[in-house]
Amino acid sequence: MRKYKLKEIDKFFAALAEENRLRILMILRSRPMAVCEIREILGLSFSTVSKHLSVLKEAGLIIFERKGKWINYRLNKKLPGLVMDVLSEIYEMTSSDEQIQADQKKAMTVDKFKICQKTATKYTNLLNHRRNKS
């Protein structure tokens, strides 16, 4: 059995100790997702979602892969068995939660090819508008 340093254990449990990070882990069970898809499901800002993803990545719970212009986040399938057991228990405990069920439903319909381009265009337009006002 692998021995863990206290800091590794702390990062793991700290990552699990926040509701939105648990929601992210639950939706990433279905498939890899881009930040804009996760943001759409959670209804949070890009910076907030990015911070949550950073904490999860630092804890080793998720990884990312670049596919063309997209960066997709997914669960780390190479986690130690004990960590996977803890995550399985969390999935089981939260699967009947109304918010988790709503997130799962949204996760089945979000499409980065539809929403990410719109979001990027809206953000660019907002930046240009602010620059023009100055």
KOLVEX-567862 format. One line per 10 residues: number of its first residue (from 1); their letters; for each residue x, y, z of N, C-alpha, C, O. Coordinates in Angstrom, 3 decimals. Atoms other than C-alpha are relative to their C-alpha. Example, Ala and Ser with C-alpha at 12.3 -4.5 7.8 and 13.67 -1.06 7.14 Angstrom:
# KOLVEX-567862
1> as> 0.890:-1.190:0.000:12.300:-4.500:7.800:0.900:1.200:0.000:1.936:1.181:0.665; -0.820:-1.190:-0.060:13.670:-1.060:7.140:-0.770:1.090:0.730:-0.261:2.198:0.899
# end
This chain:
# KOLVEX-567862
1> mrkyklkeid> 0.835:-1.176:0.000:0.000:0.000:0.000:0.885:1.247:0.000:1.845:1.344:0.766; -0.767:-1.231:0.104:1.316:3.420:-0.968:-0.186:0.851:1.249:-1.296:0.975:1.767; 0.052:-0.917:-1.144:2.158:5.762:1.895:-0.171:1.425:-0.530:0.421:1.789:-1.546; 0.272:-1.370:0.408:0.914:9.350:1.639:0.595:0.972:0.986:0.652:0.716:2.188; -0.455:-1.081:-0.857:2.405:12.519:2.952:-1.225:0.764:0.481:-2.260:0.792:-0.186; 1.100:-0.736:-0.599:0.209:14.623:5.171:-0.533:1.085:-0.934:-1.744:1.294:-1.006; 0.433:-1.054:0.926:0.123:17.447:2.602:-0.868:-0.571:-1.125:-1.833:0.069:-1.541; 0.810:0.635:1.045:-1.224:15.044:-0.066:-1.405:-0.304:0.513:-2.394:-0.072:-0.182; 1.291:0.335:-0.604:-3.994:13.891:2.255:-0.807:1.272:0.242:-2.015:1.301:0.007; 0.669:-1.276:-0.241:-4.807:17.478:3.204:-0.573:0.565:-1.295:-1.713:1.029:-1.308
11> kffaalaeen> 0.483:-0.502:1.297:-5.099:18.513:-0.472:-1.205:-0.798:-0.488:-2.159:-0.234:-1.024; 1.091:0.872:0.424:-7.342:15.555:-1.197:-1.292:0.359:0.728:-2.321:0.589:0.093; 1.210:-0.278:-0.762:-9.793:16.239:1.619:-0.445:1.451:-0.132:-1.643:1.733:-0.103; 0.378:-1.403:0.221:-9.670:20.016:1.120:-0.737:0.144:-1.329:-1.689:0.917:-1.437; 0.665:-0.054:1.303:-10.631:19.473:-2.514:-1.427:-0.523:0.094:-2.319:-0.027:-0.595; 1.327:0.588:-0.153:-13.600:17.372:-1.426:-0.897:0.786:0.954:-2.092:0.504:1.055; 0.737:-0.704:-1.045:-14.676:19.828:1.260:-0.780:1.207:-0.512:-1.169:2.064:0.281; 0.716:-1.146:0.547:-16.406:22.263:-1.096:-1.071:-0.500:-0.967:-0.794:-1.332:-1.830; 1.158:0.475:0.761:-19.838:21.788:-2.679:0.191:0.068:-1.513:-0.123:-0.895:-2.213; -0.144:-0.128:1.457:-19.001:23.089:-6.162:1.058:-0.942:-0.559:0.937:-1.407:-1.693
21> rlrilmilrs> -1.006:0.957:0.468:-15.911:20.909:-6.410:-0.587:-1.411:-0.035:-0.263:-2.196:-0.926; 0.684:1.295:0.040:-18.039:17.882:-5.524:-0.917:-0.071:-1.222:-1.000:-1.105:-1.885; 0.869:-0.035:1.184:-20.505:18.941:-8.218:0.818:-0.223:-1.273:0.387:-0.941:-2.176; -0.867:0.185:1.170:-17.639:19.152:-10.727:0.403:-1.464:-0.131:0.326:-2.035:-1.218; -0.391:1.416:0.048:-16.417:15.666:-9.809:-1.155:-0.876:-0.468:-0.956:-1.819:-1.234; 1.163:0.800:0.397:-19.930:14.301:-10.217:-0.291:0.138:-1.495:-0.599:-0.856:-2.153; 0.313:-0.148:1.424:-20.443:15.795:-13.679:1.109:-0.534:-0.889:0.854:-0.955:-2.017; -1.097:0.543:0.810:-17.011:14.731:-14.880:-0.023:-1.522:-0.053:0.739:-2.129:-0.806; 0.158:1.460:0.075:-18.054:11.132:-14.218:-0.570:-0.404:-1.350:-0.266:-1.480:-1.866; 0.679:0.359:1.245:-20.135:11.241:-17.383:0.916:0.099:-1.219:0.844:-0.729:-2.127
31> rpmavceire> -0.897:-0.182:1.148:-17.455:12.548:-19.765:0.935:1.169:0.270:0.686:1.969:1.171; -0.857:-1.185:-0.115:-14.585:15.006:-20.158:-0.774:1.243:-0.443:-1.647:1.162:-1.307; 0.691:-1.243:0.328:-15.727:18.627:-20.338:0.951:1.175:-0.032:1.961:1.205:0.672; -0.723:-1.264:0.061:-14.401:22.042:-21.273:-0.498:0.911:1.120:-1.578:0.696:1.668; 0.356:-0.924:-1.073:-14.470:24.886:-18.746:-1.353:0.655:-0.271:-2.157:0.812:0.648; 1.261:-0.684:0.297:-17.341:26.605:-20.555:-1.201:-0.912:0.249:-2.266:-0.435:0.640; 1.091:0.942:-0.275:-19.476:23.457:-20.249:-0.239:-0.118:1.506:-1.380:-0.119:1.967; 0.110:0.097:-1.455:-18.733:23.142:-16.535:-0.625:1.273:0.547:-1.489:1.217:1.423; 0.556:-1.289:-0.420:-19.484:26.848:-16.078:-1.494:0.078:-0.295:-2.273:0.561:0.527; 1.412:-0.008:0.387:-22.777:26.464:-17.919:-0.843:-0.842:0.963:-1.944:-0.442:1.343
41> ilglsfstvs> 0.739:0.889:-0.905:-23.851:23.597:-15.669:-0.085:0.589:1.401:-1.153:0.590:2.012; -0.034:-0.501:-1.373:-22.787:25.185:-12.386:-0.576:1.402:0.153:-1.018:1.785:1.236; 0.490:-1.376:-0.083:-23.846:28.728:-13.243:0.950:0.919:0.744:0.521:1.881:1.381; -1.023:-0.804:-0.674:-20.583:30.155:-11.905:0.847:0.733:-1.035:0.785:0.423:-2.224; -0.884:-0.737:0.909:-18.067:32.589:-13.402:1.163:-0.885:-0.447:1.481:-1.888:0.192; -1.151:0.751:0.495:-15.134:31.342:-15.444:1.124:-0.034:1.025:1.760:-1.069:1.220; -1.108:-0.037:-0.963:-12.658:32.474:-12.802:-0.261:-0.924:1.189:0.659:-1.572:1.688; 0.337:0.878:-1.117:-14.499:30.611:-10.047:0.151:-1.461:-0.395:0.712:-2.258:0.357; -0.125:1.377:0.478:-14.720:27.425:-12.093:1.476:-0.354:-0.183:1.903:-1.447:0.188; -1.430:0.255:0.202:-11.047:27.723:-13.039:0.717:-0.235:1.325:1.585:-1.102:1.420
51> khlsvlkeag> -0.614:0.179:-1.324:-10.078:28.077:-9.375:-0.351:-1.375:0.573:0.514:-2.064:1.114; 0.407:1.324:-0.478:-12.099:24.983:-8.442:0.740:-1.102:-0.756:1.192:-2.075:-0.153; -0.716:0.998:0.800:-10.521:23.033:-11.304:1.469:-0.074:0.410:2.057:-1.155:0.435; -1.393:-0.040:-0.442:-7.077:24.135:-10.135:0.191:-0.770:1.306:1.166:-1.505:1.460; -0.076:0.711:-1.285:-7.734:22.822:-6.614:-0.138:-1.507:-0.225:0.603:-2.297:0.359; 0.202:1.423:0.293:-9.022:19.503:-7.976:1.212:-0.601:-0.707:1.596:-1.741:-0.445; -1.195:0.470:0.724:-6.025:19.209:-10.301:1.181:-0.140:0.953:1.921:-1.123:0.899; -1.091:0.024:-0.988:-3.586:20.025:-7.499:-0.122:-1.213:0.922:0.884:-1.776:1.354; 0.240:1.166:-0.859:-5.179:17.249:-5.424:0.143:-1.307:-0.776:0.098:-2.388:-0.188; -0.176:1.190:0.822:-4.688:14.849:-8.336:-1.299:-0.679:-0.395:-1.280:-1.772:-0.962
61> liiferkgkw> 1.292:0.628:0.285:-8.405:14.175:-8.724:-0.418:0.105:-1.462:-1.145:-0.750:-1.969; 0.320:-0.155:1.414:-8.684:15.476:-12.269:1.274:0.278:-0.782:2.293:0.688:-0.227; -1.090:-0.334:0.910:-6.407:15.856:-15.242:-0.628:0.711:-1.195:-1.848:0.718:-1.356; 0.538:-0.649:1.184:-6.735:17.806:-18.444:0.786:-0.465:-1.211:1.928:-0.916:-1.115; -0.655:0.323:1.259:-5.955:17.147:-22.063:-0.432:1.013:-1.034:-1.588:1.433:-1.073; 0.283:-0.952:1.070:-5.736:19.494:-24.995:-0.379:-0.781:-1.251:0.328:-1.692:-1.681; 0.443:0.574:1.270:-7.703:18.528:-28.090:-0.322:1.158:-0.920:-1.387:1.770:-0.826; 0.183:-1.162:0.868:-7.261:21.146:-30.781:-0.002:1.261:0.840:0.920:1.499:1.621; 0.075:-1.250:-0.766:-8.373:24.464:-29.335:-0.654:-0.181:1.364:-0.769:0.774:2.131; 0.711:0.268:-1.245:-10.163:22.800:-26.424:0.923:-0.597:1.056:1.827:-1.375:0.749
71> inyrlnkklp> -0.630:0.661:-1.137:-8.856:21.919:-22.994:-1.128:-0.698:0.741:-2.029:-0.052:1.277; 1.037:0.799:-0.639:-10.961:19.118:-21.590:0.508:-0.553:1.327:1.620:-1.072:1.419; -0.314:0.528:-1.324:-10.966:18.158:-17.933:-0.740:-1.319:0.178:-1.870:-1.487:-0.279; 0.637:1.290:-0.271:-11.680:14.624:-16.812:0.530:-0.547:1.313:1.550:-0.097:1.836; -0.446:0.646:-1.222:-11.427:12.445:-13.760:1.305:-0.728:-0.250:1.526:-1.272:-1.332; -1.246:0.741:0.077:-8.027:10.969:-13.098:-0.313:-1.470:0.289:-0.654:-1.827:1.417; 0.326:1.435:-0.149:-8.550:7.237:-13.657:1.136:-0.789:0.650:0.979:-1.970:0.957; -1.152:0.695:-0.567:-5.116:6.410:-12.232:0.181:0.298:1.489:1.291:0.232:2.016; -0.076:-0.244:-1.442:-5.952:7.274:-8.641:0.154:-1.318:0.742:-0.320:-2.353:0.273; -0.128:1.225:-0.790:-5.012:4.758:-5.958:-1.371:-0.563:0.387:-2.349:0.178:0.482
81> glvmdvlsei> 1.250:0.680:-0.308:-7.693:2.227:-5.046:-0.752:0.585:1.173:-1.975:0.715:1.120; 0.649:-0.552:-1.181:-8.390:3.716:-1.640:-0.675:1.333:-0.324:-1.784:1.596:0.141; 0.576:-1.286:0.414:-8.985:7.166:-3.163:-1.235:-0.246:-0.867:-2.254:0.424:-0.697; 1.155:0.338:0.839:-11.291:5.628:-5.794:-1.147:-0.514:0.850:-2.309:-0.235:0.555; 1.043:0.487:-0.915:-13.168:3.873:-2.969:-0.714:1.161:0.693:-1.939:1.159:0.821; 0.588:-1.171:-0.662:-13.694:7.196:-1.169:-0.898:0.743:-0.992:-2.012:1.138:-0.648; 0.807:-0.691:1.012:-14.916:8.817:-4.399:-1.271:-0.780:-0.326:-2.335:-0.187:-0.499; 1.189:0.828:0.261:-17.272:5.900:-5.071:-1.033:0.168:1.096:-2.231:0.241:0.821; 0.915:-0.215:-1.122:-18.765:6.346:-1.612:-0.669:1.371:-0.094:-1.866:1.507:0.160; 0.564:-1.350:0.154:-19.218:10.068:-2.223:-1.035:0.001:-1.117:-2.105:0.590:-0.963
91> yemtssdeqi> 0.950:0.079:1.109:-20.902:9.341:-5.570:-1.296:-0.660:0.467:-2.392:-0.195:0.154; 1.173:0.726:-0.494:-23.228:6.878:-3.863:-0.818:0.872:0.965:-2.047:0.904:0.896; 0.675:-0.825:-1.000:-24.032:9.267:-1.016:-0.729:1.188:-0.612:-1.762:1.612:-0.095; 0.571:-1.228:0.572:-24.811:12.219:-3.287:-0.875:-0.238:-1.226:-1.467:0.708:-1.746; 0.709:0.261:1.256:-26.488:10.496:-6.236:-1.484:0.363:0.045:-2.073:0.629:-1.003; 1.415:-0.341:-0.087:-30.000:11.218:-4.939:-0.231:1.487:0.312:-1.375:1.927:0.424; 0.111:-1.428:-0.266:-29.272:14.889:-4.224:-0.627:0.706:-1.209:-0.242:0.444:-2.348; 0.697:-0.685:1.085:-31.562:17.174:-6.271:0.941:0.820:-0.868:0.805:0.830:-2.091; -0.946:-0.819:0.773:-28.722:19.501:-7.293:0.876:-0.877:-0.881:1.113:-0.554:-2.045; -0.840:0.928:0.772:-26.531:16.602:-8.399:-0.800:-0.574:-1.166:-0.274:-0.687:-2.274
101> qadqkkamtv> 0.831:0.535:1.079:-29.393:15.138:-10.421:-0.245:1.044:-1.079:-0.219:0.725:-2.268; 0.184:-1.080:0.977:-30.062:18.512:-12.073:1.279:0.227:-0.801:1.234:0.427:-2.014; -1.289:-0.157:0.687:-26.353:18.862:-12.872:0.209:-1.121:-1.016:0.652:-0.867:-2.136; -0.174:1.149:0.888:-26.283:15.359:-14.394:-0.865:0.156:-1.259:-0.440:-0.166:-2.369; 0.909:-0.207:1.124:-29.268:16.219:-16.572:0.565:1.038:-0.974:0.545:0.841:-2.188; -0.614:-1.041:0.829:-27.585:19.408:-17.821:1.251:-0.531:-0.702:1.514:-0.195:-1.857; -1.251:0.530:0.561:-24.318:17.519:-18.379:-0.256:-0.823:-1.258:0.615:-0.931:-2.121; 0.328:0.811:1.167:-26.079:15.315:-20.907:-0.338:0.854:-1.217:-0.339:0.355:-2.342; 0.441:-0.837:1.114:-27.145:18.294:-23.020:0.968:1.113:-0.380:0.874:1.644:-1.487; -0.908:-1.100:0.352:-24.337:20.880:-22.868:0.912:-0.426:-1.136:1.338:-1.577:-1.224
111> dkfkicqkta> -0.838:0.266:1.177:-22.304:21.136:-26.034:0.947:1.172:-0.190:0.524:2.276:-0.533; -0.986:-1.081:0.087:-19.095:23.143:-26.087:0.009:0.668:-1.362:0.344:1.848:-1.468; -0.012:-0.570:1.335:-19.435:23.647:-29.827:-1.107:1.042:-0.178:-1.031:1.888:-1.069; 1.087:-0.978:0.046:-22.647:25.601:-29.208:0.205:1.116:1.010:0.059:2.291:0.673; -0.041:-1.020:-1.053:-22.061:27.382:-25.906:1.336:0.713:0.129:1.359:1.895:0.470; -1.306:-0.619:-0.228:-18.321:28.047:-25.806:0.256:1.133:-0.979:0.804:2.167:-0.597; -0.208:-1.051:0.993:-18.238:30.057:-29.008:-0.838:1.222:0.344:-0.361:2.351:0.229; 0.874:-1.110:-0.385:-21.200:32.178:-27.857:0.586:0.743:1.186:0.600:1.974:1.209; -0.556:-0.609:-1.206:-19.578:32.789:-24.488:1.253:0.798:-0.344:1.434:1.908:0.156; -1.227:-0.695:0.391:-16.235:33.735:-26.066:-0.334:1.282:-0.757:0.298:2.315:-0.537
121> tkytnllnhr> 0.410:-1.178:0.766:-17.962:36.134:-28.473:-0.579:1.063:0.929:-0.259:2.244:0.795; 0.610:-0.933:-0.950:-19.998:37.719:-25.655:1.089:0.669:0.840:1.029:1.874:1.083; -1.089:-0.530:-0.818:-16.826:38.144:-23.551:0.836:0.989:-0.813:1.199:2.053:-0.311; -0.778:-0.888:0.872:-14.908:39.678:-26.474:-0.762:1.297:-0.241:-0.173:2.377:-0.198; 0.816:-1.193:0.211:-17.779:42.074:-27.179:-0.015:0.887:1.242:0.052:2.110:1.126; -0.013:-0.758:-1.249:-17.867:43.123:-23.514:1.326:0.726:0.171:1.348:1.900:0.539; -1.321:-0.638:-0.103:-14.116:43.795:-23.503:0.119:1.150:-0.978:0.591:2.226:-0.611; -0.072:-1.065:1.020:-14.342:45.804:-26.730:-0.858:1.195:0.396:-0.453:2.341:0.202; 0.888:-1.078:-0.441:-17.256:47.822:-25.346:0.662:0.823:1.102:0.604:2.053:1.092; -0.680:-0.703:-1.094:-15.285:48.655:-22.200:1.167:0.830:-0.515:1.394:1.944:-0.042
131> rnks> -1.141:-0.738:0.568:-12.241:49.693:-24.243:-0.481:1.251:-0.731:0.137:2.310:-0.626; 0.533:-1.114:0.762:-14.338:51.940:-26.464:-0.533:1.119:0.903:-0.521:2.286:0.512; 0.512:-0.980:-0.952:-15.844:53.693:-23.420:1.129:0.835:0.590:0.929:1.990:0.964; -1.136:-0.670:-0.656:-12.392:54.604:-22.095:0.545:1.135:-0.814:1.497:1.793:-0.397
# end
